């Protein structure tokens, strides 16, 4: 592979990584806007915001790992 071709591949990879990072950043911004809008809506209604996000380590998963003799904390 020529030196010039190597730089072209590296440049393409850099652009791909940057595009991925920009998409992730945009998704995080959108999620934050949605969370703020939901919080505002429920507060205007005088209600508490429901907890709709899943917990990371639900109890059934912890119990399942223990039943397999695995440490749920990955230690």
N, C-alpha and C positions, 0 to 999 in steps of 0.2 A: 504494500500500500504506500502510495506516495505521501510525502509530508503535507502537501496541499489538501489531499483527500482526507487525511487525518484531522486537519483543522476544520474542514467542512462538517465532518461527523460530530466533532466536539461541539461545534457551534449549533448544530441541529439539536443535540442532546440538551444543551443549555437552554435553548428556546423552549423545548418541550417541558423541561423542569420548571421554567419560569411560568409557562402557561398553566401548568398544574397548580403551582403555588398561588397564582392570581385567581384561579377558579376556587380554590379552597378559601382564600381570603374573602372573596365575594359571597360564598356560601355562609361563612361565619357572620358577615355583615347582615345578610338577609335573615339569618336565624335570630340575631340580636334584635333587629327591627320587629320581627314577628313577636318575639317574647315581650318586648316593650308595649306593643299594641295590645296584646292579650292582657297584660298586667293592667294597662290603662282601662280597658273595657271592663274588666271585672271590678276594678276599684270604683269606677263610675256607677256600677250596679250595686255597690256596697257588699260585694261578695269576695271571698278569698279565691285566689287563683288555684284551680285544681292541679294536682301533681300528676301530670301525664307523662312525664319522662320516666322511663324504666330505671329501676335501680340497677347498678352495675353487678352486684352480687346477690341475686335473689336467694332466699333461703333454700328453695328446692335445689338449686345448683350446688350450694354448699353441702347439703345433705347427700346429694348424689356423689360428689367427690369423696366425701367421708366414707360412703358405702363401698367405694372402690379402693379404700385405704390410701387415698391421695390427700395431700395437705391442701386445703382450700386456699391457703395463703402462698402456695408455691414455694415453700421453704424446704 
